[in-house]
Amino acid sequence: MKRFFNLCRRQRERLSLLASGALPDAERATTEAHLAACAECRRYFEEVRAVSRGLQSWRDTAPPVEPRPAWHAEWVRAIQPGHEPMKPRAETSLPWWQALFAGRRAALGGLGATWLLILFFRATAPEVAQPASQALLPAPRAVLMALKARDPWSEQRVPAPESDDESAPAQRPPKSPPPRSERGANHFIG
């Protein structure tokens, strides 16, 4: 908030110009009036004026320095244009499909190469034979049906797969679960 309401901040550039003697006469009166009212700006003005006086006296007391002829020739060569500037090329319009892929050619080429490798390795991969231990296992559907037939909580009653043994006793229907009000926390039917 201090930054937005700091009115002296606007005067700093004018104070620097006033200290160096470069402030126009039209702005000098308002800047001097602010300088008379603000102690912080007076302190800033004195610091800038001390530096400005030192720089102005250095300009008057320092001997003029002439560049060496070799350095001057190098400087002149550096600022001369070496050749004519290039003329801009006329822009060519591309069809929409070329403009879409103009900057993405490398990425799309890499993606295409990856897909080709995947398809190649998938097509040339040997068939993996099913291990003998898996061939002896029952089908997953038969296992699922057997589990559902034994589950008393299952809503869908699936009959157990019929066995080849006719001497097996007839299965009785599973017990229905007790109502919730009669069930305990650790009640299992088994």
N, C-alpha and C positions, 0 to 999 in steps of 0.2 A: 504494500500500500504506500510505503514511503516513496517508492519510485514514481508512482503516478501523481503524487501531490507535491513533489519536490520542484518548486518553481525556480529554484536557483540553478537547476540542471540546464534549463533553457538559456541561462545567462552565461554559462561557462565558455562557450565559443566566442561570444561577444567580448568577454573579459580578456580572453587570449588575444583577440584582435586589437583591443584597446591597449594592452600592454606592449604590443609590437608596433603600435602606431598605424595600423591598417584599417581601423574601424571607420566607416563612413560617418560624416558629420550628422546625418539624419538619425542615426541610431545612438550616437554618443550621449545625448542628453538622457535618454531613458536608462542607459546602462550605468551612467554616473549616478543617477538618482537611486538605482537599486544598490549600487556599491556603497552609497552613503548610509543606506538603511540596514544592510546585512553584514554582520561581522564575519561570518564564515566566508562570504564571497570576497571581503576585503583581504582576508588572510590568503586566500587562493590567488587573488590578483597580485599581491606582493611577491608570492613565490614565482608566479609566471613572469612578472616584470624583472625579477633578479636574473632568471635564466635568459630572458630576451635581451637584457642589457649586455650580458656576457657574450651572447652570440653576435650582437651588433658590433661590439667592440672588437671581437675577433676578426670580423670581416674587414674592419678598418685597419687593424694592426698587423694582420698576417700578410706576409709577402705573397704576391701573386705567383701561382704555380703554373708553369707552362708545360704542356705534355711533351714527351720526347717525340721526335719525328716518326720513329718506328711505331710507337703506340698510336699516334694520330693516324698514320696510314692504315693500320690494322682496323681502327675504329671506323674510318671512312669506308673501307672495304666491307665491313660487317653490316653497315646500314644500307648499302646499295643492293638493289634486288639482283639476284643471280640469274633469274630467268623469268619469262612471262608466267603469270599465274594461269593455272589450268582453267579451261572453260568448262562449265558444268555440262554434263551429258543430258540430253533430252530424256525425260522419263518415258519408259515404254510401259504400256499397260499390259498386264498379264490377265489371262482368263482366270476366273474365280478359283478354279481347282488348282492352278499353278501357284496362285498367290497364297492359297491355303497351306501348301506344302513347301513354300520357298525356303523358309528358315529351318525346316525340320527334316531335311533330307537325311542327315547323318543318323538322327534318332530313329527315323522310320526304317532306314536300312539295317540298323542294329536289331530292331524289333523283328523285321522280316527274317534276318539270319537266325535269330533265336528260334523262331517258329519252325523254320526249315530243319534246324538241328533236332528239335523236339520230335517232329514228325519222322525224321530219318531214324532216330534211335528207337522210337516206338514201333516203327514198321519192321526194323531189323532185329528187335529183341526176340530171343528164343522163347518158346512156350515153356512155362514153368509147370512141370507135372505136379499133380496134387500128391502130397505125401501119403504113404500107406496108412498112417495113424489117423489121418482125417477121413480117409475112405471108409473106415470102420465105424465112425461116429454116426449116430442117428441124425436124420434130417432135422434142421432147426424147427420146422413146423411141427413135427411129431413131438419134440421136446416141449414146445410151447403148449400144445394141446394137453399133454400129460400134466404139466404144471397147473394149468387152469382147471383141470378136472379134479385135482387134489385140493385146490384153494377153496375153503368154505366161504370166503368173503367175496369171491368173484361174483359179479352180477350175471355174467354170461356163463351158463353151464355148458361146458363142452364135454361130450361123452369121451371117456377114455378110449384109446384105441383098443379094438377087440383083439383078444389074444387067440392063438391057435388052440390053446388048451381048453376043451369044453368042460373039463372036470373042475374048473375054477369056480368058486362060489360066486353067486350073483352079487353084484355090488349094490349096496343100499345108497339111497340118495344122501348127500351130505346134510349134516345138521344145519338148521338155520341159526343164525347168530341171535343171541338174546337181545332184547330191546336196550337202547342206550341207558335208560334209567337203571337197569339191572346190571350193567357191565361195570366191572371194576377197572382200575387203572392197569393192572397186570393180568387181565383175564385173557386167556388163550384157549381156543377150542382145539383139541387135538386128539 
